[in-house]
Amino acid sequence: MNPVSGSSLRRHPLWHRMVGRVDLVGLVARLLAPVGALLVAFAISAAVLGIRGESATTAFSQMFEYAALPDSQVDIINRATFYYLAAVAVAFGFRMGLFNIGVDGQYRLATLMAAALGSASFMGWLPGALRIVLMVIVAMVVGAIWAGLAGLLKVTRGVSEVISTIMLNAVAGGLVAFLNTTEQWGIRPEGSNAVSTPLLPEDSWLPNLRLIADSEAGIYAFSLVAVLVGVGYWLLLERTRFGFDLRATGYNPAAAAASGVDAKRMVVLTMVVSGAIAGLVGLPQLLGETHAFTDNVGGVGFTGIAIALLGRSRPVGMALGALLWSFLDRSSLILDLADIPREIVVIMQGSTVLAVVVAYELAARLTKRVQARTVGYQETTERKEQRA
């Protein structure tokens, strides 16, 4: 008989095989979850098309062919840029268990303020590069203040951030509608019924990047900022004390408070940072395409919630989710020409989010079950050693 001592259990080959099995099961489950969810979403969409008497193969092939065109590739990346920023803003709150539903209002108000400041006549003396920097700072500050109000209401009056951010969305929408009028900051360009802020000076336009061959369109230069935001998001949450305190408070507020973390302060700071990121959402279009705040700005915030769920609040996962969502948005345009209702894409997007959430939950339960069995085996082995 050659029992394994408790002190050497972790060095035993069997232990390493079991730990490796747990890691492998968890990794495979996390990888298969989104793939399976996508297959389910496509299957549901194919079933809906079949009920209508449409060919799912034809519809999907046309969508992929249209999305593969150079101009479509540019549009997909550009859409993914502001989708990704919205998702990161939402995910920052998710990591602490906070639901910032107000991204839409935060970035609309922030974009309006940035556009109004950048096009103001008294800013004419400022060089274009510095004006862009100032607009970015203003947008982040406005978004941070608007989201911080919800954080303050939560810690001082116990108001749910879900309710307060939704209400603040309505207030922001009203402010934007009031300020973006010809009586206030807006103008009505000749020959147009739309009201917008004055155009930014040309030296405040960010040049688009011609990275896709055979396409005259360019990718937003602000896409590089979105990449930096994703990197900063990961570094802040995973490599700093602030990120550790934030995640700890989200996992177990009581335990975090017992270890000296000021939970109320973390709530406010988390909402402020989330709002600051949200303030950037409208800048890719403002600086790279429209060069003015227009009435059609809005609606991206709720898409960011879906993408944050798709990506499990992870930078790479959200980037892939943003690209997927953009692909579906862009490819839906071809369905109208084929007399196929483009609403099928909405069904696919909703099915994908639901299927991904369910798939990740199943993957988490499977991993926990394997871990429990591993721990049970370890305890059984230790009891046998003690009796030996």
C-alpha positions in Angstrom: 0.0 0.0 0.0 1.4 3.4 -1.0 -1.1 6.1 0.1 -0.6 9.7 -1.1 0.0 12.0 1.8 -2.1 15.1 2.2 0.9 17.4 1.8 1.8 15.8 -1.5 -1.7 15.5 -2.9 -1.4 18.6 -5.1 1.9 17.2 -6.5 0.4 13.9 -7.4 -0.1 13.2 -11.1 -3.7 12.3 -10.6 -4.4 15.7 -9.0 -3.0 17.5 -12.0 -5.0 15.4 -14.4 -8.2 16.2 -12.4 -7.4 20.0 -12.3 -6.6 19.9 -15.9 -9.9 18.2 -16.6 -11.8 20.9 -14.7 -10.0 23.7 -16.7 -10.5 21.9 -19.9 -14.2 21.3 -19.3 -14.7 24.9 -18.4 -12.8 26.2 -21.4 -14.6 23.9 -23.8 -18.0 24.8 -22.3 -17.2 28.6 -22.6 -16.1 28.1 -26.2 -19.1 26.0 -27.3 -21.7 28.2 -25.5 -21.6 31.1 -28.0 -21.2 28.8 -31.0 -24.2 26.7 -29.9 -26.2 29.9 -29.3 -25.5 31.2 -32.8 -26.6 27.9 -34.3 -29.8 28.0 -32.2 -30.5 31.6 -33.4 -29.9 30.6 -37.0 -32.2 27.6 -36.6 -35.0 29.7 -35.1 -34.6 32.2 -38.0 -34.6 29.5 -40.5 -37.8 28.0 -39.0 -39.5 31.4 -39.2 -38.4 31.8 -42.9 -39.7 28.3 -43.6 -43.1 29.1 -42.1 -43.3 32.0 -44.5 -42.3 29.8 -47.4 -38.9 31.5 -47.9 -35.7 29.7 -48.4 -33.4 30.1 -45.4 -30.4 29.0 -47.5 -31.0 31.7 -50.0 -31.6 34.4 -47.4 -28.5 33.6 -45.4 -26.3 33.3 -48.5 -27.4 36.7 -49.7 -26.7 38.2 -46.3 -23.2 36.8 -46.3 -22.5 37.8 -49.8 -23.7 41.4 -49.2 -21.7 41.7 -46.0 -18.6 40.6 -47.8 -18.6 43.6 -50.1 -15.9 46.2 -49.4 -18.3 49.0 -48.5 -20.2 46.6 -46.3 -17.1 45.7 -44.4 -16.3 49.3 -43.7 -19.9 49.9 -42.5 -19.7 46.9 -40.3 -16.5 48.0 -38.6 -17.9 51.6 -38.2 -21.1 50.4 -36.6 -19.2 48.0 -34.3 -17.1 51.0 -33.1 -20.0 52.8 -31.3 -21.7 49.5 -30.5 -18.5 48.4 -28.7 -18.2 51.7 -26.7 -21.8 51.4 -25.6 -21.2 47.8 -24.5 -18.1 48.6 -22.5 -20.0 51.4 -20.7 -22.8 48.9 -19.8 -20.3 46.2 -18.9 -18.4 48.4 -16.5 -21.6 48.6 -14.4 -22.3 44.9 -14.9 -19.0 43.9 -13.3 -20.2 45.5 -10.0 -23.8 44.3 -10.4 -25.1 47.7 -11.5 -27.4 48.1 -14.5 -26.7 51.4 -16.3 -29.7 51.5 -18.5 -29.1 55.2 -19.2 -26.3 55.0 -21.7 -28.6 56.2 -24.5 -29.4 59.4 -22.6 -25.9 59.9 -21.4 -24.3 59.7 -24.8 -27.0 61.8 -26.6 -26.6 64.6 -24.2 -22.8 64.3 -24.2 -22.6 64.3 -28.0 -24.8 67.4 -28.2 -22.7 69.3 -25.7 -19.5 68.3 -27.5 -20.9 69.3 -30.9 -22.2 72.6 -29.6 -18.9 73.5 -28.0 -16.8 72.4 -31.0 -18.9 74.5 -33.4 -19.2 77.5 -31.2 -17.8 80.7 -32.8 -15.8 81.6 -29.6 -13.8 78.4 -30.1 -12.5 79.5 -33.5 -9.1 80.5 -32.1 -8.4 77.0 -30.9 -6.4 74.6 -33.2 -8.4 71.7 -34.5 -6.5 69.0 -32.7 -6.9 70.7 -29.3 -10.6 71.3 -30.1 -11.1 67.6 -30.7 -9.4 66.8 -27.4 -11.6 69.3 -25.6 -14.7 67.8 -27.2 -13.7 64.4 -26.0 -13.2 65.6 -22.5 -16.5 67.5 -22.4 -18.4 64.4 -23.7 -16.8 62.2 -21.0 -17.5 64.8 -18.3 -21.1 65.2 -19.3 -21.7 61.5 -19.5 -20.0 61.0 -16.1 -22.1 63.7 -14.4 -25.4 62.3 -15.9 -24.6 58.7 -14.8 -23.2 59.9 -11.4 -26.6 61.4 -10.6 -28.0 57.9 -10.6 -25.2 56.7 -8.4 -25.8 59.4 -5.9 -29.5 58.7 -5.8 -28.7 55.0 -5.1 -26.4 55.6 -2.2 -28.2 58.5 -0.6 -31.9 57.7 -1.2 -31.8 54.0 -2.1 -33.2 54.6 -5.6 -32.6 51.7 -8.0 -30.2 52.7 -10.7 -32.4 50.9 -13.2 -35.3 53.2 -12.4 -33.2 56.4 -12.1 -31.2 55.8 -15.3 -34.4 55.2 -17.3 -35.9 58.4 -15.9 -32.7 60.3 -16.7 -33.0 59.0 -20.2 -36.3 60.8 -20.5 -34.9 63.9 -19.0 -31.9 63.8 -21.3 -34.1 63.3 -24.3 -36.2 66.4 -23.3 -33.1 68.5 -22.8 -31.7 67.4 -26.2 -35.0 68.2 -27.9 -35.1 71.6 -26.3 -31.5 72.6 -26.9 -31.3 71.3 -30.5 -33.8 73.8 -31.8 -33.4 76.9 -34.0 -34.2 79.0 -30.9 -31.3 77.5 -29.0 -28.2 75.8 -30.4 -29.6 74.3 -33.5 -29.8 75.5 -37.2 -31.8 74.4 -40.1 -29.6 73.9 -43.2 -30.9 75.3 -46.4 -33.1 72.9 -48.2 -33.5 70.6 -45.2 -36.2 70.1 -42.6 -33.8 68.6 -40.1 -32.3 70.6 -37.3 -28.7 70.1 -36.2 -25.9 72.0 -34.6 -23.6 74.0 -36.8 -21.0 72.0 -38.7 -17.6 71.6 -37.0 -14.7 73.4 -38.6 -12.9 71.1 -41.1 -9.8 71.0 -39.0 -11.9 69.3 -36.3 -12.8 66.4 -38.5 -11.1 63.2 -37.9 -9.9 61.7 -41.2 -11.3 58.2 -42.0 -8.9 55.4 -42.5 -8.8 53.7 -45.9 -8.0 50.2 -44.7 -10.4 48.2 -46.9 -9.3 47.7 -50.5 -11.8 48.6 -53.3 -13.8 50.8 -51.0 -14.0 54.6 -51.2 -15.4 54.7 -47.7 -13.2 54.9 -44.7 -13.1 53.5 -41.2 -13.6 55.9 -38.4 -10.3 57.0 -36.9 -12.1 56.9 -33.5 -12.1 53.1 -33.9 -8.5 53.3 -32.5 -9.8 55.1 -29.4 -12.4 52.3 -29.0 -9.6 49.8 -29.0 -7.7 51.8 -26.4 -10.9 52.0 -24.3 -11.2 48.2 -24.4 -7.6 47.7 -23.3 -8.0 50.3 -20.5 -11.2 48.6 -19.4 -9.4 45.3 -19.0 -6.3 46.8 -17.3 -8.5 48.8 -14.9 -10.7 45.9 -13.9 -8.1 43.1 -13.9 -4.8 44.8 -12.9 -5.6 47.5 -10.4 -6.8 47.7 -6.8 -9.8 49.8 -7.9 -10.8 47.0 -10.3 -10.4 44.4 -7.6 -12.5 46.4 -5.1 -15.1 46.9 -7.8 -15.4 43.2 -8.7 -15.3 42.2 -5.0 -18.1 44.6 -4.2 -20.1 43.2 -7.1 -19.6 39.6 -5.9 -20.2 40.1 -2.2 -20.9 43.6 -1.0 -20.9 42.6 2.7 -17.6 40.8 2.5 -16.1 43.7 0.6 -17.3 46.2 3.2 -15.9 44.0 5.9 -12.5 44.1 4.3 -12.5 47.9 4.3 -14.1 48.8 0.9 -16.4 51.8 0.8 -19.3 50.3 -1.0 -21.2 53.6 -1.5 -18.1 55.2 -2.9 -17.6 52.3 -5.3 -21.2 52.6 -6.5 -20.8 56.3 -7.4 -17.3 55.8 -9.0 -18.5 52.9 -11.0 -21.5 54.9 -12.4 -19.2 57.9 -13.1 -16.7 55.8 -15.1 -19.5 54.0 -16.9 -21.1 57.3 -17.9 -17.7 58.7 -19.0 -17.3 55.8 -21.4 -20.9 56.3 -22.5 -20.1 59.9 -23.4 -17.8 58.6 -26.1 -20.4 56.6 -28.0 -21.6 59.4 -30.3 -18.1 60.8 -31.1 -17.2 58.4 -33.9 -20.1 59.6 -36.0 -19.8 63.2 -34.9 -16.1 63.5 -35.7 -15.9 61.1 -38.6 -19.2 61.3 -40.5 -21.9 63.8 -39.7 -19.7 66.6 -38.2 -22.8 67.9 -36.4 -25.3 66.6 -33.9 -28.5 65.6 -35.7 -31.9 64.5 -34.6 -31.3 60.8 -35.5 -28.7 60.3 -32.8 -29.8 57.7 -30.2 -30.8 54.1 -29.8 -27.4 52.6 -29.4 -27.5 52.4 -25.6 -29.9 49.5 -25.5 -28.0 47.7 -28.2 -24.9 48.0 -25.9 -26.8 46.1 -23.2 -27.4 43.2 -25.6 -23.8 43.2 -26.8 -22.5 43.3 -23.2 -24.6 40.2 -22.5 -23.3 38.5 -25.6 -19.7 39.2 -24.7 -20.1 38.3 -21.0 -18.7 41.8 -20.2 -15.3 40.7 -21.5 -13.4 43.0 -23.9 -12.8 40.4 -26.7 -16.2 38.9 -26.3 -17.9 42.3 -26.6 -15.8 43.1 -29.7 -17.0 39.9 -31.4 -20.5 40.6 -30.3 -20.4 44.2 -31.7 -19.1 42.8 -35.0 -21.8 40.2 -35.1 -24.5 42.7 -34.4 -23.1 45.1 -37.0 -23.0 42.3 -39.5 -26.7 41.5 -38.9 -27.6 45.2 -39.2 -25.8 45.7 -42.5 -26.7 42.4 -44.1 -30.4 43.0 -43.4 -30.4 45.7 -46.0 -30.2 43.2 -48.8 -33.3 41.3 -47.6 -35.6 44.1 -48.7 -34.4 43.8 -52.3 -35.1 40.0 -52.1 -38.6 40.6 -50.8 -37.7 38.9 -47.5 -38.8 40.8 -44.4 -35.7 42.3 -42.7 -37.4 41.8 -39.4 -36.0 38.3 -39.5 -32.7 39.9 -38.4 -34.4 41.3 -35.3 -35.6 37.8 -34.6 -32.1 36.5 -35.0 -30.5 39.2 -32.8 -33.0 38.6 -30.0 -32.7 34.8 -30.3 -28.9 35.1 -30.2 -28.9 37.1 -26.9 -31.4 34.7 -25.3 -29.6 31.6 -26.5 -26.2 33.0 -25.4 -27.5 33.8 -21.9 -29.0 30.3 -21.5 -25.9 28.6 -23.0 -23.5 30.4 -20.7 -25.7 29.5 -17.7 -25.6 25.9 -18.7 -21.8 26.0 -19.2 -21.4 27.6 -15.8 -23.5 24.8 -14.1 -21.6 22.1 -16.0 -18.3 23.5 -14.8 -19.5 23.8 -11.2 -20.7 20.2 -11.3 -17.3 19.0 -12.5 -15.6 21.1 -9.8 -17.9 19.7 -7.1 -17.1 16.1 -8.2 -13.4 17.0 -8.1 -13.6 18.4 -4.6 -15.6 15.4 -3.5 -13.0 13.1 -4.8 -10.3 15.0 -3.1 -12.1 14.9 0.3 -12.7 11.1 -0.1 -9.0 10.6 -0.9 -7.9 12.6 2.2 -10.3 10.6 4.5 -8.9 7.3 3.1 -5.4 8.6 3.8 -6.3 9.5 7.4 -7.7 6.0 8.0 -4.6 4.3 6.4 
